[in-house]
């Protein structure tokens, strides 16, 4: 599993979004987004749901979790 902060950042950059754009669109402060992306703070599940919905991906995809069957 990848570092969750790196995955959150990857998803944002994949869509060519700045921290300020994500803040504007989701209401999540760019300072929180920055701390999550740097791995300094773990986001709550509520914020993860907001980001996953915003990026139209699953929570597993948001945090880089791969399911092995």
N, C-alpha and C positions, 0 to 999 in steps of 0.2 A: 504494500500500500504506500502510495506517495505521501509526502508531507501535506497535511490538509491545507496549510497556508499557501503552499506552492500551487496546489490545485485550484484554490479559490482565485488566486492571481491569474493562473493560466486561463481559466474560464473567462475572466474579465478581458484579458489581452486578446484572446481568441476572437472576441467580438469587437475589438478596437474601441473599448470603452475606457475612459479615464475614471479615476476615483470620484471626481466631482460629478461626472455623468451618472454613475451608479448611485451616488448620494441623492442627486436630484430625482432620479427615477424611482428609487426605493424608499427614500426617507432615512436610510442608514447613514450615519455620519461617516465622512471620508476618513476621519481619524480612527474610528472603529475598524473600518475596512482595512486600513493600512496596518493596524496592530494585528489583525487576523492574518493578513497576507504575510507578515513578517514572522508569524508564529509566536508572537509575544503574549497573545491572549487567545483563548478558545471561544469561538462564538457560541451563543446558546442555540438550541435546536430551533427556536422560533425564527431567529435570524437566518439560519441555514435554510429553512423552508422558504423564506422570502427570496433569498438568492437563487435557490434551485428553481423556483417558479419564474423568477425574472429571466434566468438563462434558459428556461424550458428544458431542464435536465432533471435527473433523479438526485436524491440526496447522496446516493452512492457515488454518482458521477461527480458531484460537487466536492466530495472529500477524497476522491481518488481511490475509492474502494472497489476492488475487483472481486467478483464472486466466482469462486472455483467450484465447479460441480463435478 
